Each structure stands twice: as C-alpha cells, then as structure tokens.
C-alpha cells in the first residue's frame, strides 16, 4: 500500500532518510556477526553506567577570501568551529558542559597559504592550504579539521573512562567505549531480507549488530535503534544508526549497543524544542547552542576581519 507522510524534520535540515543505492556495498557488510538466523527486534538494557559524555561540534564560514599572487588570484575562506562535550553524571544526577574550545581556520587553494591579520588575540586564524581551488574542497578541508577535533576529544574523554556518544560517524577506531551516533541515513546497509526489521522496531529496541567495512581498513559494528514512536511518522521515523569499533570484542560491542538503545530514548528531543526531533538529542542541542555562542557574533567578526586586513594593507603600502 502506498501512503504519504510529511517528514517531521524542518526542511532546511534536509531529510533524515535519503538512501542512495550507489553508496551501498553489500560485499562489505556482514549481517551474521550477532544473529545468524532471521532478525528480530532486540530490547535495550541499561547496565547502570554512571557517566555519559555527548560530544559534538559546530562550524561557520566567517568570510570568503581572495589572495592576489604573481600567478593570479587564489580563493580562500575564513571559518570558525567549536567542539565540546556535555557530561551527564547519572549518580548526582547532573550535566555539565566541558572541554569546549573554538578554533579559527583560513583555508586557501592552489597549495598557497598566507597569514591572515588578526583584529585581536581572540580572533586569530590559522592558515592552511589545499591543492584544489574549488570552493567545495576548501569547505571539505575546513569540515575535516572540525571532525578531526571532535574525534580527538571523543578519544580523550573515552580514555578517561567515560562512555562517549559522539555525534556523527566514528573517526577513531581504537578499542574504547565510544559510539558514533548517526542521525541521517544515506547508505542502505541492510539487505532486502533484514531491512524490514527496522520498521518493526519499537522505542528502545534495536536491530542485531552488523559489521560494516568487512575486509577494509575501517571495519566497525553497527546497529539501528528507534528513539521514539513518532506520531504520524513513517517506518524509519525516529530511527538512528550507531556504530562502535570492531576492535572491541563482539560481546562488549553488544553490551554497548544494549546500553545505548536503552538510554538514548531518555534524552531524545521533542518537536516543540528542536526541529530535528527526536534524533537531535537534548544534550547535543544544548551543546550546539553554547558552542555557537562561543563562536562570537558573525557580523562583529566579519567587520573585525575586514578592518584588520585593511590596516595590514595600508601598513604594507606605507612601508613599500
């Protein structure tokens, strides 16, 4: 039966479900690692973990740049990003924002970089370059720097003994207790025989584990779980995918999957609070809001950057 649904997410965030068959590679997915027979939904289990850290980052393009060289103009961008964590101490209970930091980056094309004048000690850009001049390559490098910072922070906190939920796919596959939390679905990982079980999941239930990237340098265990039963939603509404390093023993990965499945519905967001509900978790939403504040007012930073560049240009012309 064909049925029409209106997606719950605000349209400016795209869609949480945009499956692209070109991204699928069934030869690199092993669905039998936890369950060799027919798949059925599995309930989550709260094992009483005391501390959970939610790690995320936000980014913003502050200005477009153009560097005049002897070989012609070189495009660039200035951007700011922030990363941090919200640590939920369930023994108190209380949540605190920790490890927050902001970095500012200037990315130039053509393999050419130049220092960017700073308005003050708080607005300093580190300059890097990429071989390409395409705007997408500049933004990709900038986004990659933020993802690298998120990954390093996730690993740092996990090594301290805190269970980590990292927003987005995992960057680091060391055998620590950190989960990559993926809100949107691009690659259809499951075969036609197992995929229907996702639609049968109830809140706080998960699929069996499956292995992504079998035979590649980037293997990890993954599973789908439902955060909430969304009123008027379709079969994948409220479903997210999670992943952990396959360097963990399988039984350890399964315990983490059960723990995550039981706990995350408790911090799922509501539509009246977050336009990406329920997938954008409440701690993640609060962290994003605080990090955006730390990036500074975009208008002020843009004006400060232009003033600093102008002063540097006038000074250079006066010294010539």
C-alpha positions in Angstrom: 0.0 0.0 0.0 1.3 3.4 -0.9 1.0 6.1 1.8 2.2 9.7 2.0 3.9 11.2 5.1 5.2 14.7 5.9 8.7 14.4 7.3 9.0 15.6 10.8 12.3 17.4 10.4 12.4 21.1 9.4 13.0 21.3 5.6 16.2 23.4 6.0 18.0 20.4 7.6 17.3 18.2 4.6 15.8 14.7 5.3 17.0 12.2 7.8 16.3 9.5 5.2 17.9 9.9 1.8 19.1 6.5 0.9 21.5 6.4 -2.1 21.9 2.9 -3.6 25.2 4.0 -5.1 26.7 4.1 -1.6 25.7 0.6 -0.8 28.3 -2.2 -0.9 26.7 -5.5 0.3 30.0 -7.3 -0.1 31.4 -5.2 2.8 28.5 -5.8 5.2 28.3 -8.9 7.4 24.8 -9.3 8.9 25.6 -12.5 10.7 28.0 -11.3 13.4 25.4 -11.3 16.2 22.5 -13.2 14.7 22.9 -15.9 12.0 19.2 -16.6 11.7 16.2 -14.4 11.0 16.4 -10.9 12.5 14.0 -9.8 15.3 14.0 -6.5 17.3 16.1 -6.6 20.5 15.3 -4.6 23.6 17.9 -2.3 25.1 19.3 -2.8 28.6 20.5 -0.1 31.0 23.6 -1.5 32.7 23.9 1.4 35.1 26.8 3.3 33.5 27.5 6.4 35.7 28.8 8.9 33.3 28.0 9.6 29.6 29.7 12.3 27.5 27.9 13.7 24.4 30.5 15.2 22.0 29.7 17.4 19.0 31.0 20.4 17.0 29.6 23.3 15.1 31.1 25.3 12.3 30.6 28.6 10.4 32.1 30.3 7.4 33.1 33.8 8.6 34.2 35.3 5.2 35.3 34.5 1.7 38.9 35.4 0.8 40.9 36.2 -2.3 44.7 36.2 -2.2 46.4 38.1 -5.1 49.6 36.4 -6.1 52.0 36.7 -9.1 50.3 33.7 -10.6 46.8 35.2 -10.2 44.1 35.2 -7.6 43.8 32.3 -5.1 40.4 31.7 -3.4 40.1 31.1 0.3 37.7 31.0 3.2 37.8 32.0 6.9 35.9 29.8 9.2 35.3 29.2 12.9 34.4 25.9 14.6 33.8 24.8 18.2 33.9 21.4 19.8 32.9 20.3 23.3 31.1 17.8 25.4 28.1 17.6 27.8 28.9 15.1 30.5 25.8 13.5 32.2 26.7 12.2 35.7 23.8 9.9 36.5 24.9 9.4 40.1 24.0 13.0 41.0 22.2 13.5 38.6 23.6 16.5 36.8 25.0 17.5 33.4 28.0 19.9 32.8 29.5 21.4 29.6 33.2 20.6 29.4 36.2 20.7 27.1 34.7 23.5 25.0 37.1 25.2 22.6 37.0 27.3 19.5 39.4 27.3 16.5 39.6 29.6 13.6 40.9 28.5 10.3 41.8 30.2 6.9 41.9 27.7 4.0 43.4 28.7 0.7 43.5 26.9 -2.6 46.3 26.2 -5.2 48.6 24.9 -2.4 49.2 28.5 -1.4 48.6 30.0 2.1 49.1 33.4 3.6 48.8 34.7 7.2 45.5 36.4 8.0 45.8 39.6 10.0 44.2 39.4 13.4 42.0 42.0 14.9 42.9 40.9 18.5 44.1 38.0 20.5 40.6 36.4 20.4 40.2 36.4 16.7 43.2 34.6 15.2 43.1 32.4 12.1 45.5 29.5 11.4 46.3 29.3 7.7 46.4 26.1 5.7 46.1 25.2 2.0 44.6 22.6 -0.3 45.9 21.7 -3.8 42.5 22.4 -5.4 40.8 25.8 -5.8 37.2 24.5 -5.8 35.1 26.0 -3.1 33.9 22.5 -2.1 37.5 21.4 -1.5 38.1 24.4 0.8 34.9 23.7 2.8 35.8 20.0 2.9 39.2 20.7 4.5 37.6 23.1 7.0 34.9 20.5 7.9 37.6 17.8 8.1 39.5 19.9 10.7 36.4 20.1 12.9 35.7 16.4 12.5 39.3 15.6 13.5 39.0 17.8 16.6 35.7 16.0 17.5 37.4 12.7 17.1 40.4 13.6 19.3 38.1 14.9 22.0 35.9 11.8 21.9 39.0 9.6 22.3 40.5 11.8 25.1 37.3 11.5 27.1 36.8 7.8 26.4 40.4 7.1 27.6 39.5 8.9 30.9 36.9 6.1 31.4 33.7 8.0 30.4 31.3 6.4 28.0 31.1 8.6 24.9 28.3 9.3 22.4 29.9 11.2 19.5 27.6 12.9 17.1 28.4 11.6 13.6 30.4 8.6 12.3 33.5 7.5 14.3 36.8 8.9 13.2 38.9 6.8 15.5 38.6 3.0 15.7 40.6 2.4 18.9 39.0 -0.1 21.3 37.5 2.4 23.7 33.9 2.9 24.8 32.7 5.5 22.3 29.7 5.3 20.0 29.3 7.1 16.6 25.8 8.5 16.6 24.4 8.9 13.0 21.1 10.8 12.7 20.7 10.6 8.9 20.6 7.6 6.6 22.5 7.8 3.3 23.8 4.3 2.6 21.3 1.4 2.7 23.5 -1.1 4.5 21.0 -3.9 5.1 19.8 -6.5 2.6 16.2 -6.8 1.5 15.8 -9.7 3.8 16.8 -7.9 7.0 15.9 -4.2 6.3 12.2 -4.7 7.1 13.0 -5.4 10.8 13.9 -1.7 11.2 10.3 -0.7 10.5 9.2 -3.1 13.3 11.4 -1.6 16.0 9.6 0.0 18.9 11.1 2.7 21.1 14.2 1.5 22.9 14.6 -1.5 20.6 17.5 -2.3 18.2 18.4 -4.5 15.3 21.1 -7.2 15.8 24.7 -5.9 15.2 26.1 -6.0 11.7 29.7 -5.4 10.5 30.3 -2.5 8.1 33.5 -2.4 6.1 34.4 -6.1 6.3 37.8 -6.7 4.7 38.6 -2.9 4.7 40.9 -0.8 7.0 37.7 0.8 8.5 35.5 -2.0 9.9 33.0 -1.3 12.7 30.0 -2.9 14.3 26.7 -1.0 13.7 23.0 -1.3 14.6 19.8 0.7 14.1 17.7 1.7 17.1 14.4 3.6 17.5 14.4 6.6 19.8 10.7 7.2 19.9 7.4 6.3 18.3 6.7 9.4 16.2 3.0 10.3 15.9 2.1 10.2 12.2 5.6 9.0 11.3 6.7 6.5 8.6 8.6 3.3 9.3 12.0 4.9 9.7 10.8 8.0 11.7 12.8 8.3 15.0 15.4 5.7 13.8 19.1 6.4 14.1 22.2 4.3 13.4 25.0 3.8 15.9 28.5 2.3 15.5 31.4 1.2 17.6 34.9 0.0 16.8 35.2 -3.7 15.8 38.4 -3.8 17.7 36.2 -4.3 20.7 35.2 -7.9 21.5 31.8 -8.7 20.0 30.1 -9.3 23.4 31.5 -5.9 24.6 30.1 -4.2 21.5 26.7 -5.9 22.1 26.6 -4.6 25.7 27.3 -1.1 24.4 24.5 -1.5 21.8 22.1 -2.6 24.5 23.1 0.3 26.8 22.8 2.9 24.0 19.4 1.5 22.9 18.1 1.8 26.5 19.5 5.2 27.4 19.2 7.4 24.3 15.4 7.5 24.2 15.5 9.2 27.6 17.4 12.2 26.1 15.6 12.3 22.7 14.3 15.8 21.8 10.7 16.9 21.3 9.4 18.7 18.2 8.5 21.8 20.1 12.1 22.1 21.3 14.2 21.0 18.3 13.3 21.0 14.6 15.4 17.7 14.3 13.4 15.9 16.9 13.7 13.2 18.1 17.1 12.5 16.6 19.0 15.6 17.7 19.4 14.6 21.4 18.7 17.2 24.1 22.4 17.3 25.3 23.6 17.7 21.8 21.2 20.5 21.1 22.3 22.3 24.3 25.9 21.8 23.4 25.4 23.2 19.8 23.7 26.3 21.2 26.5 27.0 23.6 29.2 26.4 21.0 27.5 28.8 18.5 27.6 31.4 21.2 31.3 30.8 21.8 32.0 31.3 18.0 31.1 35.0 18.5 28.8 37.4 16.7 29.2 36.7 12.9 28.7 40.4 12.0 31.3 41.6 14.5 33.9 39.0 13.4 33.3 39.9 9.7 33.8 43.6 10.4 36.9 42.9 12.6 38.4 40.8 9.9 37.9 43.4 7.2 39.3 46.1 9.4 42.4 44.0 10.3 43.1 43.2 6.6 42.7 46.8 5.6 45.1 48.0 8.3 47.6 45.5 7.3 47.3 46.5 3.6 47.7 50.2 4.4 50.8 49.4 6.6 52.3 47.4 3.8 51.8 50.1 1.3 53.3 52.7 3.6 56.4 50.6 4.1 56.9 50.0 0.4 
